[in-house]
Amino acid sequence: MVILGIGTDIVKNQRIQHILRRHPARFLQKVLHPTEIKQFESKKDDGQISRQCTEFVASRWALKEAMVKATQNRSLIFSGMYLYKPHLESAESATPNDKIQVKIDHPKNQEILDSLGVRSIHSSISHEDDYSIAFVVLEK
Ligand SMILES: CC(C)(COP(=O)(O)OP(=O)(O)OC[C@H]1O[C@@H](n2cnc3c(N)ncnc32)[C@H](O)[C@@H]1OP(=O)(O)O)[C@@H](O)C(=O)NCCC(=O)NCCS
């Protein structure tokens, strides 16, 4: 195993909550992939931004900032990548232990990763009341 880069980020959930209250649409379109925007919408509570919504966005923001640190490249397009959880989104055979994946869905992002020789992206996210964190390992 050859590790090409690691990245981590911690985000204060309240910071994200403030942004979501002020200009949600613009922020979400910049930060989330369309798949994630749907997931975000499904977490609303009676049409209102819930705590789950905030944690969802904060942890995805942390993940994408961790990707910037791991690749050392600020040009990554946040809306062109997303966290995929097989057990939530597909096959009946999938289980919660199936590995979560960072999916790349933008040619610019793919170009950045290809230029580094990345073949595999390992990631982990977590959130608690006040903070969300993410960790990324890029493997050749
Ligand atoms: C590079 C970037 C990820 C750094 O984030 P940050 O919020 O300034 O950094 P954090 O507060 O998370 O962490 C600070 C620590 O991270 C370290 N750090 C900053 N950039 C780093 C990098 N590229 N690689 C590794 N570590 C880095 C710093 O050394 C700092 O530690 P120090 O205070 O001891 O020096 C961020 O500023 C950035 O450019 N993000 C991408 C741009 C963006 O927002 N794009 C949106 C696209 S839609």
The ligand as an SDF file (V2000), in Angstrom:
LIG
                    3D

 48 50  0  0  0  0  0  0  0  0999 V2000
   -6.5400   24.5760    2.4100 C   0  0  0  0  0  0  0  0  0  0  0  0
   -7.7180   24.5720    3.3590 C   0  0  0  0  0  0  0  0  0  0  0  0
   -8.3720   23.2020    3.2870 C   0  0  0  0  0  0  0  0  0  0  0  0
   -7.1840   24.8440    4.7640 C   0  0  0  0  0  0  0  0  0  0  0  0
   -8.2400   24.9120    5.6290 O   0  0  0  0  0  0  0  0  0  0  0  0
   -8.1810   25.7960    6.9480 P   0  0  0  0  0  0  0  0  0  0  0  0
   -9.5800   25.9270    7.3820 O   0  0  0  0  0  0  0  0  0  0  0  0
   -7.3620   27.0140    6.7380 O   0  0  0  0  0  0  0  0  0  0  0  0
   -7.3510   24.9080    7.8840 O   0  0  0  0  0  0  0  0  0  0  0  0
   -7.8590   24.2860    9.2560 P   0  0  0  0  0  0  0  0  0  0  0  0
   -8.3730   25.3740   10.1190 O   0  0  0  0  0  0  0  0  0  0  0  0
   -8.7480   23.1320    8.9760 O   0  0  0  0  0  0  0  0  0  0  0  0
   -6.5700   23.6980    9.8450 O   0  0  0  0  0  0  0  0  0  0  0  0
   -5.5050   24.5090   10.1470 C   0  0  0  0  0  0  0  0  0  0  0  0
   -4.2860   23.6430   10.0440 C   0  0  0  0  0  0  0  0  0  0  0  0
   -4.3470   22.9360    8.8010 O   0  0  0  0  0  0  0  0  0  0  0  0
   -3.0920   22.9540    8.2100 C   0  0  0  0  0  0  0  0  0  0  0  0
   -3.2570   22.9970    6.7580 N   0  0  0  0  0  0  0  0  0  0  0  0
   -3.7100   24.0250    6.0340 C   0  0  0  0  0  0  0  0  0  0  0  0
   -3.6790   23.6950    4.7170 N   0  0  0  0  0  0  0  0  0  0  0  0
   -3.1940   22.4560    4.6440 C   0  0  0  0  0  0  0  0  0  0  0  0
   -2.9290   21.5740    3.5810 C   0  0  0  0  0  0  0  0  0  0  0  0
   -3.1260   21.9020    2.3060 N   0  0  0  0  0  0  0  0  0  0  0  0
   -2.4230   20.3570    3.8780 N   0  0  0  0  0  0  0  0  0  0  0  0
   -2.2210   19.9970    5.1470 C   0  0  0  0  0  0  0  0  0  0  0  0
   -2.4550   20.7880    6.1910 N   0  0  0  0  0  0  0  0  0  0  0  0
   -2.9280   21.9940    5.9490 C   0  0  0  0  0  0  0  0  0  0  0  0
   -2.4050   24.2080    8.6790 C   0  0  0  0  0  0  0  0  0  0  0  0
   -1.0370   23.9490    8.8320 O   0  0  0  0  0  0  0  0  0  0  0  0
   -3.0550   24.5070   10.0040 C   0  0  0  0  0  0  0  0  0  0  0  0
   -2.2780   24.1660   11.1130 O   0  0  0  0  0  0  0  0  0  0  0  0
   -1.4360   25.3080   11.8830 P   0  0  0  0  0  0  0  0  0  0  0  0
   -2.4390   26.3070   12.3750 O   0  0  0  0  0  0  0  0  0  0  0  0
   -0.7400   24.5850   12.9700 O   0  0  0  0  0  0  0  0  0  0  0  0
   -0.5230   25.8930   10.8720 O   0  0  0  0  0  0  0  0  0  0  0  0
   -8.7760   25.6320    3.0020 C   0  0  0  0  0  0  0  0  0  0  0  0
   -8.3840   26.8830    3.3950 O   0  0  0  0  0  0  0  0  0  0  0  0
   -9.1100   25.6980    1.5390 C   0  0  0  0  0  0  0  0  0  0  0  0
   -8.4080   26.2920    0.7500 O   0  0  0  0  0  0  0  0  0  0  0  0
  -10.2140   25.0550    1.1570 N   0  0  0  0  0  0  0  0  0  0  0  0
  -10.6060   24.8470   -0.2010 C   0  0  0  0  0  0  0  0  0  0  0  0
  -11.1780   26.0190   -0.8390 C   0  0  0  0  0  0  0  0  0  0  0  0
  -12.6410   25.9860   -0.8080 C   0  0  0  0  0  0  0  0  0  0  0  0
  -13.2470   26.3630    0.1490 O   0  0  0  0  0  0  0  0  0  0  0  0
  -13.2020   25.5330   -1.8920 N   0  0  0  0  0  0  0  0  0  0  0  0
  -14.6140   25.5210   -2.0220 C   0  0  0  0  0  0  0  0  0  0  0  0
  -14.9500   24.8670   -3.3360 C   0  0  0  0  0  0  0  0  0  0  0  0
  -16.6530   24.8390   -3.5460 S   0  0  0  0  0  0  0  0  0  0  0  0
  1  2  1  0
  2  3  1  0
  2  4  1  0
  2 36  1  0
  4  5  1  0
  5  6  1  0
  6  7  2  0
  6  8  1  0
  6  9  1  0
  9 10  1  0
 10 11  2  0
 10 12  1  0
 10 13  1  0
 13 14  1  0
 14 15  1  0
 15 16  1  0
 15 30  1  0
 16 17  1  0
 17 18  1  0
 17 28  1  0
 18 19  1  0
 18 27  1  0
 19 20  2  0
 20 21  1  0
 21 22  1  0
 21 27  2  0
 22 23  1  0
 22 24  2  0
 24 25  1  0
 25 26  2  0
 26 27  1  0
 28 29  1  0
 28 30  1  0
 30 31  1  0
 31 32  1  0
 32 33  2  0
 32 34  1  0
 32 35  1  0
 36 37  1  0
 36 38  1  0
 38 39  2  0
 38 40  1  0
 40 41  1  0
 41 42  1  0
 42 43  1  0
 43 44  2  0
 43 45  1  0
 45 46  1  0
 46 47  1  0
 47 48  1  0
M  END
$$$$
